Amino acid sequence: MSSKEMNLIETPVLRVPAKLVSYLLHPLFIPTYVFFFLIYQFPYEFAGITEWQLKMRLFGLFWMTAFFPAFSVFLLWRLKFSESIFLRTQKERIVPYVITMFFYWWMYYLSRNFSDQPEVLKFFFMGMFAATVVGLIVNNYQKISMHAMGAGGGMTAIILFSFYYQQPLGLPITIATLLAGLVCTCRLLLGDHNSKEVYTGLLTGILCQVGAYFFVM
């Protein structure tokens, strides 16, 4: 780690907001945020279901992609299979990767059978699933940043939504790009990753979404 990165880590005033951003933009929340975005930006895509069904669909997505993976990590920590709930080592991340991989694959499988929700969710979930697979493989060599992976995937998904719907989503793309940069910066500020791990995570999230788009759509 460079001396510049070390100086940033030792700046207490930056660590608190960096932690807050890391919590709010945790990779497990990215699917829920993207679903919210689709509801807001393309409400006509959900015209075939009632408001109650839409809420249940959103709740189910959060339950499968955020709650269950997070609860699994909590159980691993309480059962002493990991030393920290924050998964600070590569070894501690192996099982959570596998668990998250299963839930993302399941969401992709379900999205293929739903005709009353946006088609773009198919490639989005496939991309998230692919990112966890690549992340698990890369984890054998370095502690790739999950936050950067999720931020890169979410940002790229919104860009691809613009291509698919042929709509100029300039403002959402700008916000998503700035947030992705903010997340990566915060991971460096907290010292949880070095630059290589953050850039690898960001690139993985981007490439997996692009690959899934051309494969699924």
C-alpha positions as a LaTeX table, in Angstrom:
\begin{tabular}{lrrr}
\hline
Residue & $x$ (\AA) & $y$ (\AA) & $z$ (\AA) \\
\hline
Met1 & 0.00 & 0.00 & 0.00 \\
Ser2 & 1.38 & 3.42 & $-0.96$ \\
Ser3 & 2.18 & 6.16 & 1.55 \\
Lys4 & $-0.62$ & 8.27 & 0.07 \\
Glu5 & $-3.17$ & 5.53 & 0.78 \\
Met6 & $-1.79$ & 5.14 & 4.31 \\
Asn7 & $-2.21$ & 8.87 & 4.97 \\
Leu8 & $-5.85$ & 8.71 & 3.85 \\
Ile9 & $-6.54$ & 5.76 & 6.15 \\
Glu10 & $-5.08$ & 7.63 & 9.12 \\
Thr11 & $-7.48$ & 10.57 & 8.61 \\
Pro12 & $-10.23$ & 9.99 & 11.23 \\
Val13 & $-12.59$ & 12.65 & 9.86 \\
Leu14 & $-12.87$ & 10.71 & 6.59 \\
Arg15 & $-13.41$ & 7.27 & 8.09 \\
Val16 & $-16.89$ & 7.91 & 9.53 \\
Pro17 & $-18.52$ & 9.06 & 6.25 \\
Ala18 & $-16.57$ & 6.35 & 4.40 \\
Lys19 & $-18.09$ & 3.69 & 6.67 \\
Leu20 & $-21.56$ & 5.18 & 6.27 \\
Val21 & $-21.28$ & 5.09 & 2.46 \\
Ser22 & $-19.99$ & 1.50 & 2.63 \\
Tyr23 & $-23.03$ & 0.47 & 4.67 \\
Leu24 & $-25.62$ & 2.32 & 2.57 \\
Leu25 & $-24.13$ & 1.17 & $-0.74$ \\
His26 & $-23.31$ & $-2.36$ & 0.37 \\
Pro27 & $-23.23$ & $-4.77$ & $-2.59$ \\
Leu28 & $-26.11$ & $-6.79$ & $-1.13$ \\
Phe29 & $-28.37$ & $-3.74$ & $-1.48$ \\
Ile30 & $-27.54$ & $-3.07$ & $-5.14$ \\
Pro31 & $-30.23$ & $-5.42$ & $-6.59$ \\
Thr32 & $-32.91$ & $-3.73$ & $-4.45$ \\
Tyr33 & $-31.73$ & $-0.27$ & $-5.51$ \\
Val34 & $-31.77$ & $-1.28$ & $-9.18$ \\
Phe35 & $-35.29$ & $-2.70$ & $-8.81$ \\
Phe36 & $-36.41$ & 0.57 & $-7.20$ \\
Phe37 & $-34.88$ & 2.45 & $-10.13$ \\
Leu38 & $-36.79$ & 0.36 & $-12.65$ \\
Ile39 & $-40.07$ & 0.92 & $-10.78$ \\
Tyr40 & $-39.49$ & 4.67 & $-10.78$ \\
Gln41 & $-38.07$ & 5.04 & $-14.30$ \\
Phe42 & $-40.14$ & 2.44 & $-16.19$ \\
Pro43 & $-43.40$ & 1.94 & $-14.24$ \\
Tyr44 & $-45.19$ & 0.67 & $-17.35$ \\
Glu45 & $-43.01$ & $-2.45$ & $-17.23$ \\
Phe46 & $-44.96$ & $-3.52$ & $-14.11$ \\
Ala47 & $-48.42$ & $-2.81$ & $-15.51$ \\
Gly48 & $-49.39$ & $-6.48$ & $-15.35$ \\
Ile49 & $-49.31$ & $-6.73$ & $-11.55$ \\
Thr50 & $-51.12$ & $-4.97$ & $-8.72$ \\
Glu51 & $-49.45$ & $-2.57$ & $-6.31$ \\
Trp52 & $-49.58$ & $-5.21$ & $-3.56$ \\
Gln53 & $-47.96$ & $-7.80$ & $-5.82$ \\
Leu54 & $-45.24$ & $-5.31$ & $-6.72$ \\
Lys55 & $-44.50$ & $-4.67$ & $-3.05$ \\
Met56 & $-44.32$ & $-8.42$ & $-2.45$ \\
Arg57 & $-42.01$ & $-8.81$ & $-5.45$ \\
Leu58 & $-39.74$ & $-6.11$ & $-4.06$ \\
Phe59 & $-39.84$ & $-7.64$ & $-0.59$ \\
Gly60 & $-38.99$ & $-11.07$ & $-2.00$ \\
Leu61 & $-36.07$ & $-9.67$ & $-3.95$ \\
Phe62 & $-34.66$ & $-7.95$ & $-0.85$ \\
Trp63 & $-35.21$ & $-11.11$ & 1.17 \\
Met64 & $-33.34$ & $-13.28$ & $-1.34$ \\
Thr65 & $-30.50$ & $-10.99$ & $-2.34$ \\
Ala66 & $-29.82$ & $-9.10$ & 0.88 \\
Phe67 & $-31.37$ & $-10.61$ & 4.01 \\
Phe68 & $-30.56$ & $-14.28$ & 3.50 \\
Pro69 & $-26.92$ & $-13.74$ & 2.40 \\
Ala70 & $-26.36$ & $-11.28$ & 5.28 \\
Phe71 & $-28.01$ & $-13.64$ & 7.78 \\
Ser72 & $-25.82$ & $-16.48$ & 6.52 \\
Val73 & $-22.72$ & $-14.38$ & 7.20 \\
Phe74 & $-24.05$ & $-13.61$ & 10.67 \\
Leu75 & $-24.56$ & $-17.32$ & 11.38 \\
Leu76 & $-21.07$ & $-18.17$ & 10.14 \\
Trp77 & $-19.66$ & $-15.57$ & 12.50 \\
Arg78 & $-21.72$ & $-16.70$ & 15.50 \\
Leu79 & $-20.80$ & $-20.34$ & 14.86 \\
Lys80 & $-17.12$ & $-19.34$ & 14.85 \\
Phe81 & $-16.57$ & $-20.26$ & 11.20 \\
Ser82 & $-15.31$ & $-16.73$ & 10.62 \\
Glu83 & $-13.48$ & $-14.39$ & 12.97 \\
Ser84 & $-15.26$ & $-11.25$ & 11.83 \\
Ile85 & $-18.69$ & $-10.45$ & 10.44 \\
Phe86 & $-16.90$ & $-8.05$ & 8.08 \\
Leu87 & $-15.12$ & $-10.93$ & 6.27 \\
Arg88 & $-11.68$ & $-9.36$ & 6.43 \\
Thr89 & $-9.76$ & $-12.33$ & 5.04 \\
Gln90 & $-9.98$ & $-14.25$ & 1.77 \\
Lys91 & $-10.67$ & $-17.52$ & 3.57 \\
Glu92 & $-13.68$ & $-16.06$ & 5.40 \\
Arg93 & $-15.19$ & $-14.95$ & 2.09 \\
Ile94 & $-15.34$ & $-18.36$ & 0.39 \\
Val95 & $-18.60$ & $-19.67$ & 1.90 \\
Pro96 & $-20.43$ & $-16.29$ & 1.67 \\
Tyr97 & $-19.49$ & $-16.14$ & $-2.02$ \\
Val98 & $-20.99$ & $-19.58$ & $-2.60$ \\
Ile99 & $-24.17$ & $-18.71$ & $-0.66$ \\
Thr100 & $-24.64$ & $-15.40$ & $-2.49$ \\
Met101 & $-23.92$ & $-17.13$ & $-5.79$ \\
Phe102 & $-26.83$ & $-19.52$ & $-5.18$ \\
Phe103 & $-29.31$ & $-16.73$ & $-4.40$ \\
Tyr104 & $-28.31$ & $-14.68$ & $-7.44$ \\
Trp105 & $-28.64$ & $-17.73$ & $-9.67$ \\
Trp106 & $-32.08$ & $-18.39$ & $-8.18$ \\
Met107 & $-33.17$ & $-14.80$ & $-8.89$ \\
Tyr108 & $-31.97$ & $-15.16$ & $-12.47$ \\
Tyr109 & $-33.89$ & $-18.42$ & $-12.81$ \\
Leu110 & $-37.09$ & $-16.79$ & $-11.45$ \\
Ser111 & $-36.68$ & $-13.74$ & $-13.69$ \\
Arg112 & $-36.75$ & $-16.00$ & $-16.75$ \\
Asn113 & $-40.25$ & $-17.17$ & $-15.80$ \\
Phe114 & $-41.79$ & $-13.80$ & $-14.94$ \\
Ser115 & $-43.54$ & $-12.12$ & $-17.85$ \\
Asp116 & $-44.87$ & $-9.23$ & $-15.77$ \\
Gln117 & $-41.56$ & $-7.53$ & $-14.96$ \\
Pro118 & $-38.78$ & $-5.90$ & $-17.01$ \\
Glu119 & $-36.84$ & $-8.16$ & $-19.37$ \\
Val120 & $-33.64$ & $-6.37$ & $-18.36$ \\
Leu121 & $-33.74$ & $-8.05$ & $-14.95$ \\
Lys122 & $-32.73$ & $-11.27$ & $-16.70$ \\
Phe123 & $-29.34$ & $-9.95$ & $-17.77$ \\
Phe124 & $-28.91$ & $-7.98$ & $-14.55$ \\
Phe125 & $-29.27$ & $-11.03$ & $-12.31$ \\
Met126 & $-27.17$ & $-13.12$ & $-14.68$ \\
Gly127 & $-24.47$ & $-10.45$ & $-14.47$ \\
Met128 & $-24.60$ & $-10.41$ & $-10.67$ \\
Phe129 & $-24.40$ & $-14.19$ & $-10.58$ \\
Ala130 & $-21.44$ & $-14.18$ & $-12.98$ \\
Ala131 & $-19.69$ & $-11.54$ & $-10.85$ \\
Thr132 & $-19.92$ & $-13.74$ & $-7.74$ \\
Val133 & $-18.47$ & $-16.67$ & $-9.72$ \\
Val134 & $-15.56$ & $-14.56$ & $-10.95$ \\
Gly135 & $-15.18$ & $-13.03$ & $-7.49$ \\
Leu136 & $-14.89$ & $-16.48$ & $-5.92$ \\
Ile137 & $-12.20$ & $-17.49$ & $-8.41$ \\
Val138 & $-10.22$ & $-14.25$ & $-8.05$ \\
Asn139 & $-10.55$ & $-14.53$ & $-4.26$ \\
Asn140 & $-7.98$ & $-17.34$ & $-4.41$ \\
Tyr141 & $-5.37$ & $-14.82$ & $-5.51$ \\
Gln142 & $-6.43$ & $-11.50$ & $-3.96$ \\
Lys143 & $-9.14$ & $-10.02$ & $-1.73$ \\
Ile144 & $-11.16$ & $-8.51$ & $-4.54$ \\
Ser145 & $-13.46$ & $-5.68$ & $-3.43$ \\
Met146 & $-17.10$ & $-6.81$ & $-3.27$ \\
His147 & $-18.23$ & $-3.21$ & $-2.86$ \\
Ala148 & $-16.48$ & $-2.15$ & $-6.06$ \\
Met149 & $-17.89$ & $-5.19$ & $-7.84$ \\
Gly150 & $-21.47$ & $-4.32$ & $-6.81$ \\
Ala151 & $-21.04$ & $-0.62$ & $-7.60$ \\
Gly152 & $-19.56$ & $-1.37$ & $-11.01$ \\
Gly153 & $-22.36$ & $-3.81$ & $-11.79$ \\
Gly154 & $-25.10$ & $-1.39$ & $-10.75$ \\
Met155 & $-23.58$ & 1.49 & $-12.73$ \\
Thr156 & $-23.16$ & $-0.62$ & $-15.87$ \\
Ala157 & $-26.70$ & $-2.01$ & $-15.58$ \\
Ile158 & $-28.16$ & 1.50 & $-15.70$ \\
Ile159 & $-26.03$ & 2.35 & $-18.75$ \\
Leu160 & $-27.26$ & $-0.82$ & $-20.46$ \\
Phe161 & $-30.86$ & 0.02 & $-19.52$ \\
Ser162 & $-30.40$ & 3.22 & $-21.52$ \\
Phe163 & $-29.31$ & 1.22 & $-24.57$ \\
Tyr164 & $-32.09$ & $-1.34$ & $-24.22$ \\
Tyr165 & $-34.92$ & 1.17 & $-23.78$ \\
Gln166 & $-33.37$ & 3.70 & $-26.16$ \\
Gln167 & $-33.80$ & 6.44 & $-23.59$ \\
Pro168 & $-31.28$ & 9.14 & $-22.61$ \\
Leu169 & $-30.70$ & 8.36 & $-18.94$ \\
Gly170 & $-28.02$ & 11.01 & $-18.57$ \\
Leu171 & $-28.78$ & 12.05 & $-15.00$ \\
Pro172 & $-29.19$ & 8.49 & $-13.56$ \\
Ile173 & $-26.00$ & 7.37 & $-15.33$ \\
Thr174 & $-24.10$ & 10.36 & $-13.96$ \\
Ile175 & $-25.34$ & 9.71 & $-10.42$ \\
Ala176 & $-24.57$ & 5.98 & $-10.66$ \\
Thr177 & $-21.06$ & 6.72 & $-11.95$ \\
Leu178 & $-20.37$ & 9.21 & $-9.16$ \\
Leu179 & $-21.67$ & 6.77 & $-6.55$ \\
Ala180 & $-19.49$ & 3.98 & $-7.95$ \\
Gly181 & $-16.46$ & 6.26 & $-7.72$ \\
Leu182 & $-17.47$ & 7.25 & $-4.19$ \\
Val183 & $-17.77$ & 3.63 & $-3.09$ \\
Cys184 & $-14.35$ & 2.76 & $-4.49$ \\
Thr185 & $-12.80$ & 5.80 & $-2.82$ \\
Cys186 & $-14.36$ & 4.88 & 0.52 \\
Arg187 & $-12.96$ & 1.34 & 0.37 \\
Leu188 & $-9.50$ & 2.84 & $-0.10$ \\
Leu189 & $-10.05$ & 5.36 & 2.70 \\
Leu190 & $-10.97$ & 2.57 & 5.12 \\
Gly191 & $-7.92$ & 0.54 & 4.18 \\
Asp192 & $-9.95$ & $-2.61$ & 3.55 \\
His193 & $-8.52$ & $-2.90$ & 0.03 \\
Asn194 & $-5.63$ & $-1.61$ & $-2.03$ \\
Ser195 & $-6.01$ & 0.01 & $-5.44$ \\
Lys196 & $-5.51$ & $-3.24$ & $-7.35$ \\
Glu197 & $-8.27$ & $-5.03$ & $-5.42$ \\
Val198 & $-10.69$ & $-2.14$ & $-5.91$ \\
Tyr199 & $-10.01$ & $-1.76$ & $-9.63$ \\
Thr200 & $-10.28$ & $-5.52$ & $-10.14$ \\
Gly201 & $-13.67$ & $-5.54$ & $-8.40$ \\
Leu202 & $-14.93$ & $-2.57$ & $-10.41$ \\
Leu203 & $-13.81$ & $-4.11$ & $-13.71$ \\
Thr204 & $-15.35$ & $-7.47$ & $-12.79$ \\
Gly205 & $-18.73$ & $-5.89$ & $-12.08$ \\
Ile206 & $-18.64$ & $-3.95$ & $-15.35$ \\
Leu207 & $-17.54$ & $-6.82$ & $-17.60$ \\
Cys208 & $-19.97$ & $-9.33$ & $-16.09$ \\
Gln209 & $-22.94$ & $-7.04$ & $-16.75$ \\
Val210 & $-21.81$ & $-6.35$ & $-20.32$ \\
Gly211 & $-21.23$ & $-10.06$ & $-20.95$ \\
Ala212 & $-24.63$ & $-10.99$ & $-19.48$ \\
Tyr213 & $-26.36$ & $-8.34$ & $-21.61$ \\
Phe214 & $-25.05$ & $-9.76$ & $-24.87$ \\
Phe215 & $-25.57$ & $-13.34$ & $-23.72$ \\
Val216 & $-29.14$ & $-13.00$ & $-22.41$ \\
Met217 & $-30.61$ & $-10.18$ & $-24.48$ \\
\hline
\end{tabular}
